[in-house]
Amino acid sequence: MTDSPIKTQRDGHVLEVTLDRPKANAIDLATSRIMGDVFADFRDDPDLRVAIITGAGEKFFCPGWDLKAAADGDAVDGDYGRGGFGGLQELPRMNKPVIAAINGICCGGGLELALSADILLAADHASFALPEIRSGTVADAASIKMPKRIPYHIAMEMLLTGRWIDAQEAARWGLVNRVVPAADLMTQAREMAALIASGPPLVNAAIKEVVREAEDMKFQDAMNKITKSQFETVERLYTSEDQLEGARAFAEKRDPVWKGR
C-alpha cells in the first residue's frame, strides 16, 4: 500500500501496520475504513499471528479524529468501516494479539485506538491525553475503557480535565506496559511480536476470546461457559493437533512445532 495512509509490512507471522498520514496521523473516515479492512484481513489470514500498530515519524502516534476533515464535511457519526473508528476497537472476533508501539503524541481517538491493543509500548517522549472535553464532546470509547485500565480517579481526571500525562506517568498508572528509548521502540515491539508469534496461535486466540467475553461476567458464569464448550476458540483448541503437540513435545523434551490447527 504505497499510496495509502496505511502502510503494511509482513515479517513471517507478524504484520506491521503504520498510520502514515501527514502531518499528524489523524484519522478521517476514509482512513478508518482502510484500517478496518487491514485489520479484518489480518484477523482472517491464517498465516498471520500478531500485529503491530504504530505511527509514522517521531512526533505523532495518532491524535485521533481529523478535525480538518470534519470541517470539510466528514461526519463524526459517519461510516467508519469495519471495526469502527480506527478499524480495531469494534472489530468482531479479533482473536489475535495486537501490540501498539506508541511513537509520540497519543490522544483522543488515538488513545482509544491504542487502548484497543493488547500490549502497549511507549517511546520515552510519548504523551497521552483525552482532550475532547475542551472541544465540548465526549471521549466515548475512552469513557468506557479508561476506568477499567487505570485507577478510577486518574481516569476521571483525564476525562474531565483533558490533562496530559507523559510516558513515565502512563507507565506508573499501568496505562502502558513499559517505556523504552525512542530509538529502540520498534526493535522491542518486533521482539515482543516475534516472541508471541512463536507461541501456540490457538492458545492466543482462546486467551483473547475468554478475556474479552468474560470482562463483564461473573467468574463462575465464565467458567461454566468454558466447561460447556461455549467458547469457540477454546473448543477448537481442546480438539486440535496443537493440543496434542504440546503434550508430546513436553514428554519428548523438545520444542513444540505449532501449526495452528
Disulfide bonds with the S-S distance in Angstrom:
none
